[in-house]
């Protein structure tokens, strides 16, 4: 990298001995911080490279090496690198992986590096998921929540006066929009790939159930069954797009951008996509509907950046973290990627305060729920997805499918 090349030039000019070269090489290594970065978009790599360059200019003697890795291969790469002892000093991870990293002694507690002023930068909702047994093992590098987007033109054509506030109203509006025909559907329902289970939790939470409560799965609860019946009923009533198990999150978002969906639930970054890809689409953003008793909830998501315990350059690594979490860097990153601010001062930037869409998302944060940070969570999420797909396809009835999934989840939770 940059500092290594400077050392080489200096070595040639001074004709240093082999022993001196080794000493300089060790010194260069001591000032190097390697950072594994998850690729959120085409803007991710250039952003981190610029931040690294700016940091190096302000901290002579420290070299920041950025490695950008696609999300779908990040977990496997980290597993391989950790096993070989070749992992970086810092890495972005899915916060849901953090429990395993902590239990295996891989993640470094950060409390000894932070003062209270540093901790106070953060919005507590987003810092809390990385705190375990009173210790902070990660910082929220990216945060998101979910809200409902709706197509104003389709609402008008279908005679729907306003965005639904309850699932009953949503079901009625979705049927009216689907009745318009011409490849238009009322409610975009995800049934494939990442967050298929999450799309169901929106209804499950609204009906008053929890994913896990008192160490047991909530899938077998009557409220969970009612939410699944709602989704299945909308499929059967053709209030959703056909073949929901063939649609990923990206697929339903694309349908919405094409003007073919009345409603879809997703993250803030869809607003950026609409701005860039469908600027003439007339849409609104509103809360996820409430259930029969007024319960509601949104899905809160954080990705964390952690320091590895085996890092040889922890002081320099935390200095880079400190730089990353200063307001100018945070605002640039969050705006680029279409996320929500994780810091109080960051949230005061006009990009967030002046955005009607983002105001809706931030207003939902008090009701945000997070995926449980528990052993075996990924397996439990897969069980939920498989049960839902069987229900959506009509292969299994709601109650037996959810009961069977709950029994398997409970077995995992007891381990």
Buried (B, 14 or more C-beta within 10 A) or exposed (E): BEBBEEBBEEBEEEEBEEEEEEEBBEEBEEBBBBBBBBBBEEBBBEBBBEBBEBBBEEBEEBBBBBBBBEEEEBBEBBEEBBEEEEBBBBBBBBBBBBBBBBEEEBBBBBEEBBEEEBBEBBBEBBBBBBBBEEBBBBBBBBBBBBBBBBBBEBBEBBEBEEBBEBBBBBBBBBBBBBEBEEEBBBBBBBBBEBBBBBBBBBBBBBBBBBBBEEEBBBBBBEBBBBBBBBBBEBBEEBBBBEEBBEBBBBBBBBBBBEBBBBBBBBBBBBBBBBEEEBEEBEBBBBBBBBBEEEBBBBBBBBBBBBBBBBBEBBEBBBBBBBBBBBBEBBBBBBBBBBBBBBBEEBBEBEEBEEBEBBEBBBEBBEBBBBBBBBBBBBEBBBBBBBBBBBBBBEEBBBBEBBBBBBEBBBEBBEE
